[in-house]
Amino acid sequence: MDQIIVQVLNGLDKGSAYALIALGLTIIFGTLGVVNFAHGALFMMGAFCAVITSKILSASHRVVDETRTDFLGNPLEVETFYVQDWFGMAAGQTIMEWAVPIAIIFAIPVMILVGFAMERGLIKHFYHRPHADQILVTFGLALVIGEIIKYTFGANPIQTPAPPAFTGSLDFGVFLGYEAQTIMYPYWRLVYFFFSAIIIAAVFAFLQFTTFGMVVRAGMADRETVGLLGINIDKRFTFMFGLAAAVAGVAGVMYAPIVAPNYNMGLDFLVLSFVVVVVGGMGSLPGAVAAGFLLGILESFASMPAIVDILPGINQIIIYLVAILILLTRPRGLMGRKGVMEE
């Protein structure tokens, strides 16, 4: 039973990342009708926002410390951090340790601007083109972004630690009545799950309870009618593209301590998240979220040693097998609108 609980937790952790990326993909497809294969690159860029923030906050310079000398009696040059000069030793150290959460403040406006630039500069020219053209151009853009990241930061993963307060593991089993240290689970993975839940709830609340969100949902259902009412739906959809980019970005920021950022991580998550969107239903926001968590849990259980011993490699293909089954039996996905992908 303890192994089942661990796999459920692992599945919720993986599903959180899948759901956040798939949510952004679905927002873009539902509003603009564009299949954006560059969305995984936005997730990667968010992770590298955490890397950049960490490097900026840990920037240092050398100063002469008159109170310390070398063996010849000369004052020593010591390395000191700028944030500690500005905010003091204790506060500066805390700021450096909390670089990843602080990076969210930096990532949100950056990713919104990146989303606006991507939509206005490239995506808008492919609104009325076949989906195959959209996939090719956005996939090419993702490759270009990946190569730029590789050239700038190198090919090796860059470790970005979580704050020390969340580097250990929670004795999760104690809360369920198990003996101490029976079920241990990393704090940061739990933080990521709850963070994802908050972001998902915020996006749904924005679309459901604000006037702006209601207009967007109406435009997703009937764009022409909303336009006839004198509403500039295109500007609202452009904003939603920026919002989707920001969601992918903050998802990448918080995932940086779990998987060290590297230039290829965007493509790794994109393919799986696109499968999640197809399974949940193209254009269905609840479907994207539900499928993300369900497939994350399914993939986690398929990775159990007992399962892998019986069916070697099943953990690598289980999501694709489910996608094939769904496409054969229900092409519009679990919660997709009738007629979508059923022609």
C-alpha positions in Angstrom: 0.0 0.0 0.0 2.9 2.4 0.8 4.2 1.9 -2.8 0.8 2.7 -4.2 0.7 6.0 -2.2 4.2 6.9 -3.4 3.3 6.2 -7.0 0.1 8.4 -6.7 2.3 11.2 -5.3 4.8 10.8 -8.2 1.9 10.8 -10.6 0.5 14.0 -9.2 3.9 15.6 -9.4 4.3 14.6 -13.1 0.7 15.4 -13.8 1.1 18.9 -12.4 3.7 19.7 -15.1 1.7 18.0 -17.8 -1.5 19.8 -16.8 0.1 23.3 -16.7 1.7 22.9 -20.1 -1.4 21.3 -21.6 -3.5 24.1 -20.1 -1.5 26.7 -22.0 -1.6 24.6 -25.2 -5.4 24.3 -24.9 -5.9 28.0 -24.2 -4.0 28.8 -27.4 -5.8 26.2 -29.5 -9.2 27.2 -28.0 -8.8 30.9 -28.6 -6.6 31.2 -31.8 -7.1 27.7 -33.3 -3.3 27.3 -33.4 -1.4 24.1 -32.6 1.6 25.7 -30.9 4.5 23.2 -30.9 6.7 25.9 -29.4 4.9 25.8 -26.1 7.4 23.4 -24.6 10.1 26.0 -25.4 8.2 28.5 -23.2 8.3 26.0 -20.3 12.1 25.7 -20.9 12.5 29.5 -21.0 10.7 29.7 -17.7 13.2 27.2 -16.2 16.1 29.3 -17.5 14.5 32.4 -16.0 15.1 30.7 -12.7 18.7 30.0 -13.8 19.3 33.7 -14.8 17.7 35.0 -11.6 19.9 32.7 -9.5 23.0 33.9 -11.3 22.0 37.6 -10.9 21.3 37.3 -7.2 24.6 35.4 -6.7 26.7 38.0 -8.6 29.8 38.9 -6.5 32.8 41.1 -6.5 36.1 41.2 -4.7 36.9 43.6 -2.0 39.9 44.1 0.3 39.3 42.9 3.9 41.6 44.9 6.2 40.8 42.6 9.1 42.3 39.6 7.4 45.8 39.1 6.1 47.8 36.5 4.2 51.0 34.9 5.5 53.0 38.0 4.4 50.7 40.4 6.4 49.0 41.8 3.3 45.2 42.5 3.4 43.2 39.7 1.8 40.9 40.1 -1.1 37.6 38.3 -0.4 34.6 37.6 -2.6 31.4 39.3 -1.4 27.9 39.2 -2.9 26.2 42.4 -4.1 22.9 41.5 -2.4 24.7 41.1 0.9 26.2 44.6 0.4 22.8 46.0 -0.3 20.6 44.2 2.2 23.0 42.9 4.8 24.5 39.5 5.3 21.5 37.6 6.7 18.9 39.2 4.3 21.2 38.8 1.3 21.8 35.1 2.1 18.0 34.5 2.4 17.4 36.3 -1.0 20.0 34.1 -2.7 18.6 30.9 -1.2 15.0 31.9 -2.4 16.1 32.7 -5.9 13.7 30.2 -7.5 10.5 31.6 -6.0 11.8 35.1 -6.6 12.3 34.2 -10.2 8.5 34.0 -10.6 8.4 37.8 -10.3 10.9 38.1 -13.1 9.4 35.4 -15.3 5.8 36.5 -15.5 6.4 39.9 -17.3 9.2 38.4 -19.4 7.1 35.4 -20.5 4.0 37.6 -21.3 6.2 39.8 -23.5 7.7 36.7 -25.2 4.1 35.5 -25.8 3.0 38.8 -27.2 6.1 38.9 -29.5 5.6 35.3 -30.6 1.9 35.8 -31.4 2.2 39.2 -33.1 5.5 38.4 -34.9 4.8 34.9 -36.2 1.7 33.0 -35.1 -0.8 35.6 -36.4 0.4 34.9 -40.0 -0.7 31.2 -39.6 -4.2 31.6 -38.2 -5.9 30.5 -41.4 -3.3 28.0 -42.5 -3.6 24.3 -42.1 -2.6 22.8 -38.8 0.3 21.0 -40.5 1.8 24.4 -41.4 1.3 25.6 -37.8 3.0 22.6 -36.4 6.0 22.9 -38.7 6.6 26.6 -38.1 6.1 26.4 -34.3 8.2 23.2 -34.0 10.9 25.0 -36.0 10.7 27.9 -33.6 11.1 25.6 -30.7 14.3 24.1 -32.2 15.7 27.6 -32.8 14.9 28.7 -29.2 16.6 25.5 -27.9 19.7 26.1 -29.9 19.9 29.7 -28.7 19.6 28.4 -25.1 22.3 25.8 -25.9 24.7 28.4 -27.3 24.1 30.8 -24.4 24.1 28.4 -21.4 25.8 25.3 -22.8 24.6 21.8 -23.3 24.9 20.5 -19.8 22.1 20.8 -17.3 22.4 23.6 -14.8 21.5 22.8 -11.2 19.1 25.2 -9.6 18.5 24.3 -6.0 15.3 24.8 -4.1 15.3 27.0 -0.9 16.9 25.1 2.0 13.6 25.1 3.8 12.3 22.7 1.2 15.3 20.6 0.4 14.4 17.7 2.7 11.7 15.1 2.6 8.3 15.0 4.4 7.4 12.0 6.4 4.2 11.6 4.6 3.3 8.2 6.0 2.9 9.6 9.5 -0.1 11.6 8.4 -1.7 8.3 7.2 -0.9 6.2 10.3 2.2 4.5 9.0 5.4 4.1 11.0 7.9 6.9 10.8 10.0 7.1 7.6 7.8 4.5 5.8 6.7 7.0 3.1 9.1 9.9 2.6 8.5 12.4 -0.1 10.5 15.5 -1.2 9.1 18.8 0.1 9.6 20.6 -3.2 7.6 18.1 -5.2 4.7 18.7 -2.9 5.2 22.4 -3.1 5.1 22.1 -6.9 1.8 20.2 -6.8 0.1 22.8 -4.6 1.6 25.6 -6.7 0.2 24.0 -9.8 -3.2 23.6 -8.2 -3.2 27.3 -7.3 -2.2 28.4 -10.8 -4.8 26.1 -12.5 -7.6 27.4 -10.1 -6.5 31.0 -10.7 -6.8 30.5 -14.5 -10.2 28.9 -14.3 -11.4 31.6 -11.9 -10.2 34.3 -14.2 -12.0 32.7 -17.2 -15.1 31.9 -15.2 -15.7 34.9 -13.0 -14.3 38.0 -14.7 -15.9 39.9 -17.5 -12.7 39.6 -19.6 -12.7 35.8 -19.1 -16.4 35.5 -20.0 -15.9 37.4 -23.2 -12.9 35.1 -24.0 -15.0 32.0 -23.4 -17.8 33.5 -25.6 -15.2 34.1 -28.3 -13.9 30.6 -28.0 -17.5 29.3 -28.6 -18.5 31.8 -31.4 -15.8 34.2 -32.5 -17.8 35.8 -35.3 -20.8 36.7 -33.1 -18.7 38.3 -30.4 -16.9 40.3 -33.1 -20.3 41.5 -34.5 -21.1 42.9 -31.0 -18.2 45.4 -31.5 -15.7 43.6 -29.2 -12.1 43.4 -30.4 -11.7 39.8 -29.7 -8.4 39.6 -31.4 -6.7 41.7 -28.7 -8.2 39.6 -26.0 -7.0 36.5 -27.7 -3.5 38.0 -28.0 -3.6 38.6 -24.2 -4.6 35.0 -23.7 -1.6 33.9 -25.7 0.6 36.0 -23.3 -1.2 34.4 -20.3 -0.6 30.9 -21.7 3.1 31.8 -22.1 3.2 33.1 -18.5 1.6 29.9 -17.2 4.2 27.7 -19.0 6.9 30.0 -17.8 6.1 29.9 -14.1 5.6 26.1 -14.4 9.2 25.9 -15.8 10.5 28.2 -13.0 9.2 26.0 -10.2 10.2 22.8 -12.0 13.8 23.9 -12.2 14.8 22.4 -8.8 13.2 19.0 -9.8 14.8 18.6 -13.2 18.0 20.7 -13.9 17.2 23.0 -16.8 18.7 22.1 -20.1 18.2 23.1 -23.7 16.2 19.9 -24.6 13.7 19.9 -21.7 11.1 21.8 -23.7 10.8 19.2 -26.4 10.7 16.4 -23.8 7.6 17.9 -22.1 6.0 19.2 -25.2 5.4 15.9 -26.8 3.9 14.4 -23.7 1.8 17.5 -23.0 0.5 17.5 -26.5 -0.6 13.9 -26.1 -2.3 15.0 -22.9 -4.2 17.7 -24.8 -5.4 15.1 -27.4 -6.5 12.7 -24.7 -8.3 15.4 -22.7 -9.9 16.9 -25.8 -8.6 19.7 -28.1 -9.9 23.0 -26.8 -11.2 21.6 -23.5 -9.5 23.2 -20.5 -11.0 20.8 -17.9 -10.1 17.9 -20.2 -6.4 19.1 -20.4 -6.1 19.3 -16.6 -7.9 16.1 -15.9 -5.9 14.2 -18.6 -2.7 15.7 -17.3 -3.1 14.3 -13.8 -4.6 11.0 -15.0 -1.8 10.2 -17.4 0.8 11.4 -14.9 -0.5 8.8 -12.4 -0.8 6.1 -15.1 2.8 6.7 -16.2 4.0 6.6 -12.6 2.3 3.3 -11.9 3.7 1.9 -15.2 7.2 2.8 -13.8 6.9 0.5 -10.8 9.6 -2.3 -10.9 7.0 -5.0 -10.6 5.2 -3.7 -13.8 8.5 -3.1 -15.7 9.7 -6.6 -15.0 6.6 -8.0 -16.6 6.4 -5.5 -19.4 9.8 -4.0 -20.1 9.6 -0.4 -21.4 5.9 -0.1 -20.8 6.5 3.1 -18.8 7.9 4.7 -21.9 5.0 4.1 -24.1 1.9 3.8 -21.8 0.8 7.4 -22.5 1.0 6.9 -26.3 -0.9 3.6 -26.0 -3.7 5.4 -24.2 -3.7 8.2 -26.8 -4.0 5.7 -29.6 -6.9 4.0 -27.8 -8.7 7.3 -27.2 -8.2 8.4 -30.9 -9.6 5.2 -32.1 -12.6 5.1 -29.9 -13.3 8.8 -29.2 -11.4 11.1 -31.5 -12.5 14.3 -29.9 -10.9 13.2 -26.6 -12.4 12.5 -23.2 -14.0 16.0 -22.7 -13.6 17.5 -26.2 -16.3 19.4 -28.0 -18.3 17.4 -30.5 -17.0 17.7 -34.0 -13.5 18.6 -33.0 -11.0 16.2 -34.7 -13.9 14.0 -35.8 -14.1 15.1 -39.4 
